Amino acid sequence: HFVDNGSIAMGVGVQLSFLITKEFYLEYQLAGVYLEATKASAPDLNSGFNLHHTISISKPISRHFSLATSFIHLSGAGLDKGVVSNQDVITLGIKWNL
Protein backbone atom coordinates (compact mmCIF):
# COMPACT_ATOMS: atom_id res chain seq x y z
CA HIS A 1 0.00 0.00 0.00
CA PHE A 2 1.62 3.26 -1.16
CA VAL A 3 0.30 6.70 -0.17
CA ASP A 4 0.92 9.88 -2.17
CA ASN A 5 2.69 11.53 0.80
CA GLY A 6 5.42 8.87 0.77
CA SER A 7 4.05 6.51 3.45
CA ILE A 8 4.35 2.78 2.77
CA ALA A 9 2.54 -0.20 4.35
CA MET A 10 3.94 -3.74 3.89
CA GLY A 11 2.63 -6.98 5.32
CA VAL A 12 1.09 -10.40 4.94
CA GLY A 13 -2.55 -11.31 4.56
CA VAL A 14 -5.19 -13.57 3.12
CA GLN A 15 -7.73 -12.92 0.37
CA LEU A 16 -11.03 -14.73 -0.15
CA SER A 17 -12.73 -14.54 -3.56
CA PHE A 18 -16.34 -15.49 -4.26
CA LEU A 19 -17.86 -15.83 -7.74
CA ILE A 20 -21.11 -13.83 -7.55
CA THR A 21 -22.12 -13.96 -11.23
CA LYS A 22 -20.66 -15.57 -14.34
CA GLU A 23 -18.03 -12.81 -14.73
CA PHE A 24 -17.77 -10.91 -11.41
CA TYR A 25 -16.02 -11.71 -8.12
CA LEU A 26 -16.55 -10.31 -4.63
CA GLU A 27 -13.22 -10.29 -2.78
CA TYR A 28 -12.25 -9.66 0.83
CA GLN A 29 -8.67 -9.22 2.00
CA LEU A 30 -7.40 -9.01 5.57
CA ALA A 31 -3.73 -8.26 6.24
CA GLY A 32 -1.43 -7.37 9.09
CA VAL A 33 0.89 -4.59 7.91
CA TYR A 34 3.67 -2.43 9.21
CA LEU A 35 3.18 1.21 8.23
CA GLU A 36 6.16 3.50 7.78
CA ALA A 37 4.52 6.95 7.87
CA THR A 38 6.10 10.26 6.88
CA LYS A 39 5.66 13.48 8.87
CA ALA A 40 3.39 14.75 6.08
CA SER A 41 0.85 12.01 6.88
CA ALA A 42 0.17 13.16 10.48
CA PRO A 43 -2.27 13.04 12.25
CA ASP A 44 -4.08 10.28 10.30
CA LEU A 45 -1.19 7.87 9.72
CA ASN A 46 1.44 6.87 12.28
CA SER A 47 4.26 4.34 11.99
CA GLY A 48 3.49 0.96 13.54
CA PHE A 49 1.49 -2.24 13.12
CA ASN A 50 -1.95 -1.89 11.52
CA LEU A 51 -4.79 -3.91 10.01
CA HIS A 52 -5.51 -3.55 6.29
CA HIS A 53 -9.01 -4.49 5.04
CA THR A 54 -10.03 -4.49 1.37
CA ILE A 55 -13.40 -5.24 -0.21
CA SER A 56 -13.42 -5.46 -4.03
CA ILE A 57 -15.63 -6.26 -6.97
CA SER A 58 -13.58 -7.44 -9.94
CA LYS A 59 -14.07 -8.68 -13.50
CA PRO A 60 -11.30 -10.74 -15.11
CA ILE A 61 -10.21 -9.39 -18.51
CA SER A 62 -7.48 -12.01 -19.09
CA ARG A 63 -5.81 -14.83 -17.18
CA HIS A 64 -3.61 -12.45 -15.19
CA PHE A 65 -5.49 -9.12 -15.16
CA SER A 66 -8.81 -7.92 -13.72
CA LEU A 67 -10.69 -4.63 -13.64
CA ALA A 68 -11.59 -3.82 -10.05
CA THR A 69 -13.14 -1.27 -7.77
CA SER A 70 -12.24 -1.47 -4.09
CA PHE A 71 -12.79 0.04 -0.69
CA ILE A 72 -9.65 -0.05 1.50
CA HIS A 73 -9.62 0.60 5.24
CA LEU A 74 -6.37 0.91 7.19
CA SER A 75 -6.73 0.99 10.96
CA GLY A 76 -4.52 0.69 14.01
CA ALA A 77 -4.30 -2.76 15.54
CA GLY A 78 -3.46 -1.30 18.95
CA LEU A 79 -0.24 -3.31 19.09
CA ASP A 80 2.29 -0.50 18.87
CA LYS A 81 2.63 2.30 21.46
CA GLY A 82 -1.11 2.93 21.56
CA VAL A 83 -0.81 5.17 18.47
CA VAL A 84 -3.41 4.40 15.83
CA SER A 85 -3.73 5.08 12.13
CA ASN A 86 -6.90 5.58 10.13
CA GLN A 87 -7.34 5.82 6.37
CA ASP A 88 -10.18 5.01 3.96
CA VAL A 89 -9.60 4.79 0.20
CA ILE A 90 -11.86 4.08 -2.81
CA THR A 91 -9.96 2.72 -5.80
CA LEU A 92 -10.64 1.93 -9.44
CA GLY A 93 -7.99 0.16 -11.46
CA ILE A 94 -6.40 -2.92 -12.98
CA LYS A 95 -5.24 -5.78 -10.75
CA TRP A 96 -2.47 -8.25 -11.55
CA ASN A 97 -3.36 -11.79 -10.50
CA LEU A 98 -0.69 -14.43 -9.93
Secondary structure, DSSP 8 states (H G I E B T S, - for coil): -B-TTS-EEEEEEEEEEEE-SSS-EEEEEEEEEEEE--GGGTTT--SEEEEEEEEEEEEESSSSEEEEEEEEEEEE-S-STT---EEEEEEEEEEE--
